[in-house]
Amino acid sequence: MKLVNIGFGNMVASDRIITIVSPESAPIKRMIQEGKEKGTLIDATHGRRTRAVIITDSDHIILSYLQSETVVSRITEDEGQLPQEDGEYE
């Protein structure tokens, strides 16, 4: 199990992450609201603006102040993968 720093020393198990998305779209905003109501939302922003929403396989929703690209680069750094030119990973 590899842990990824998502800001302020908060860590997430990289093998539990399903997706990392931007918080700007209406469906993601609804998911965040539903997570608050169900008690599955984890706010790791420390009061800062949310820039990435991490969805896990346990249906937890994690908010991070780091940008999605930063979190992805930290995951791929740990796994030794390098991004290809078109943004895809090997």
N, C-alpha and C positions, 0 to 999 in steps of 0.2 A: 504494500500500500504506500503510495507516494502522496505526500501532502503538498499543496500549492498555497502559497501566501496570496491572499486576496486583499491585503491591505491592513495596516495597523496590527500586524502580527496574527491576524486571523487566518486559519488554515482550513482547507477543504481537501478531502480525499479525492484525488484526480480520477480514480476509477469509478467513483460514484456520480460524476458529472455527466449529465445527458447533453445539455446544451448551454451556451452562453449567448444571451441576446441583449439588445438595446432596450431600455425601458420606455422608449418613445411611443410605440404603437398602442392603440386602444386595447387590443387583445391582451397584451402583456400587462397593461395597467389593470385590466380586469383580473388577471391571474394574481397579481400582487394583492389586490383587494380581497379576493377569495382566500388567499394564503393568510392574510390578517385575521379574517373571520374564522378560519379553521384552526388557526394556531400553528401553521406550518411555515410561517414567514420568519426568516432570520435576517435582521438588519445589521449588517457589518459596516455601515457607512460612517459611524461615529458622528452623525449629524451633518455630514457632507452630502452633496448632490449625488444621487444614484446614477451611475454611468454604465453599470453592467448588472444583468439579472442572471443568476446561475440557477438552473433547474437540475435537481438531483433525481436519482432513481427511486428515492424514498418519498417523492412528491414534496420535498422541501424546496422553498424558494429563498435564495440567498441574495441579498442586495449588497453590491460592492461599489465603492467610489472610484475604483480603477476602471479604465476603459476595457471593453471586451477584448480588444487586440492585445492589451498588456497581459491580461489573465491567460489568454491563449498562448502567448509567447512564453510565459512562465511554465505552462504545462508542457509545451513542446521542447523547451530547453531541458527540462528534467528528463524527458523521454529520449532526448538526443535526436529529435526530428527537426528538420529545417524546412521552412516554407518554400514552396516552389514559386516561380514567378507569377503565376495566376492566382496565388493565395491558397492553393490546395497544399495539403501536407502529404509527404511520402509515407 
